């Protein structure tokens, strides 16, 4: 483990402690009705017990449950996330502390340029999958089988065409 990895772990350690203390915030009345999922919605009713914070009702989301200041804005990997729209934005990125996320609005051509430049600078890009998976032995074997089958079908078609031509000549 490198010194950099140790520092990242050290920075993100308080996150886990606070996450364990934080309650699971549920949508009001979601335990009562099947049609309501548990994803959080703010209670808005005038006499709503959860809005008024009655004892015995689940806790509401509030600023007091926020994460530690030193880890706010960090990607779960522990690196700072940088949003990139063009190749020029890669110049200021530090590969030791930052990772790149290519913006949604960037097209294929510009994305390809960004990827090439990021590869040169050895930057990690969050939202790009590998272009082609590496071929394993089993996939190579199936490719060879498919090629041989296509060759057989092509040869069979050519043979049938020759037979038709011979019939037409006679």
N, C-alpha and C positions, 0 to 999 in steps of 0.2 A: 504494500500500500504506500502510495507516494505521500509527500507532505501536503500536496494540494487536496488529495482525497480526505486526509485527516481533518483539514480545516473545514471542508464542506460538511463533513459529518458533524463536526463540532458546532457549526452554525445551525444545522437543521435539527440537532438533538432536542432543543426546547419545544419544537413543533409537536413531537410525539407526546410529551408530558401534557401539554395544553390540550391536545386533541383527546386524550383519555379523560380529562376532566370535563370537557364540553359535552352537554347532553345532546341527544338526538332530537332535533327540532322536527315536530310533526305538524301536519295540517290540522287545524281544529276540526273536531268531530270525525276525523278520518277513521278512528277506531270504532265509530258508531255505524257508519254507512259504507257498504262495500264499494259503491260507485266512486267514492272519494279516495284518491291515492294519498300516500303519506308525504308527498313532496310539499314543501313549505309554502303556505299562503298566509299573508298577514290577516289577523282577525280585525274585522272592521265594524262589527255591530255596535249599537249604542250601549246595550247592556251585556255585551259579550264578556263572559267570565275570564277568558284568556287575555283579552285586551286590557281588562281592569286588573289583571294579575292576581286573581283569587288564589288562595292557598289550596293545594290539591290538584290544580290544573297544570298542564305541561308548561315549561318555560317558553318564553318568546325570544326570538332573535333580537339581540341588542349589541351595541358596540362594546360592551364589557366582555364579550366572549371572543374578541379578536385575537389573532395569533401574535407571536412575539414580533417586535419591530424589526429585529435583525433579519428575519426570514420572510418578511412581507415582500411580495413581488418576485420571489424566487420560484423557479420551476421545481417540481418535486425531486429532480435529480440534484438540486442544490446550486445550479448555475443560474445566472441572470439571463432572462430571455430578451432577445433583440429582434424586433420586427423589421424585416427587410423588404423594400420595394424595388431596389435596383442594385447593380453591381457596385456602385460607388459607396453604398452604405456598409459594405463589408470591410472597408478600409479601417474603421475604428474598432472593430470587434477583437476582443482579447480571447483567444481560445482556451486560456487557463481558467477564466472566470465566467465566460459568457457563451451562450448557445444561440443559434439562429433559427428563426421561424419565418418562412417565406409568406408574404401577405397573400390573402385569398385572391385579390384582384390581379395578381401577376399572371401573365399568359405563359404558354409553353416555351416560346422562343426565349423570352427573358429569363424564365426559370432555368432553362438549360445553361444559359450563360452564368447565372448565379451559382448553379451547382458546380460548374467547371472551376470557377474562381474559388469557391469554398473548398473544393478538393485540393487545390494548390496550397491554400493557406491552412489546410488540415482543420477546418471548422466542422462542428457537429451541427447537422440540420435536423430539427425536430419533426417536421411534417413532410418528409420525403421518404418514400419506401424505395428499396433497391429496385433498379430498373428491370433486371432479369435475374431470377434465382439461379444459383450455380447448378450445373447439371450433375446429377449423381450417376452412378453406374447403371442403376435400374432404368433411369430415363433415357440414357444413351442406348441401352439395349432395345427399348420400345421404339425409339426413333429409327434404329436400324431395321427392325421388323417392319415398321410402316413403310420405309423406303423400299424394301424388298417386295412387299405386297403391291405397291404402286407400280414397280417395274414389271411384275408378273401381269398385272391388269393391262398395262400399256402394250406388252408383248402379245397378249391374247387378243386385244382389239386390232392390232396390226395384222395378225394372222387371219382374223375374220374378214378384214377389208381385202386382203389378197385373195381369199376364197371367193368373195363376191365379184371381184374384178375378173377372176378366171371364169366364173359362170357366165358373166356378161359377154365375154369374148367368144364363148362357144355358142 
